Amino acid sequence: MNRRAMVAGNWKMNGARDFNTSLVHDILFDARGFTDIDIVICPPAPYLDSVGRQLEGSSLQLGAQNLCEQEKQGAFTGEIDGSMLRDVGCAYSIVGHSERRALYGETDVRVMEKFRTGQVHGLTPILCIGETLDERESGQTEAVLARQLGAVLDACGIAAFKQAVIAYEPVWAIGTGRTATPDQAQQTHAFIRAQLAAADAKIAGSTRILYGGSVKADNAEALFKCPDVDGGLIGGAALKAGEFVAICAAAQARNK
Ligand code: PGA
């Protein structure tokens, strides 16, 4: 297992200038020794520039939570284009988070377009996929994941995953305090990797698959020990420096 672990903090729609400054300050100070992992901070769009400046000179990277599917700038009121995200220092963009799929109507096709456009602009997409509780309980987990991942694989090709990260986020675990067990996570991650491997085993072996959904300091270690779990996409716990840094420590420990 030589995939470099990653921990990405998805702040969602939370933040304010003073809060961000002190949160990032504390994370930077406490995470300075974690040189074997990638740490990504994804603040809300209005704060990307200022958080990006604060991260300058550190090994931490900046990510957006969303981007417009259009490749060129123009008359798309309220949207944010991938080149702007690169301009303010983003290296990554989350695409297809379940909140965007459920609350803002993002379809598999739209998510695929965002993935593709992100790459056109040099962003590494963090592609979120995951099933709802109903889907899990009715035995549809694998079919749902295969459909969500397949929409991107079919349109963009397996080579696109050389420069992409996948986040498996069971919808029933997001913000609920209910985490997938390490066994559930491992089994599902292995399924996702097998789908990639069916197209190209080498790329499948090097693609990072993060787990997301109520990851906390006290469950991160067990999750990250699973062979196919390469780190985490962190929501609520990313807003507390101590929790977030402890999760980063668990990822760093996995790499040793
Ligand atoms: P959570 O969110 O850690 O608060 O469950 C994870 C996510 O939605 O990315």
Boltz pocket constraint, residues with backbone or C-beta under 6 A from the ligand:
constraints:
  - pocket:
      binder: B
      contacts: [[A, 10], [A, 169], [A, 173], [A, 174], [A, 175], [A, 176], [A, 177], [A, 212], [A, 213], [A, 214], [A, 215], [A, 233], [A, 234], [A, 235], [A, 236], [A, 237]]
      max_distance: 6.0
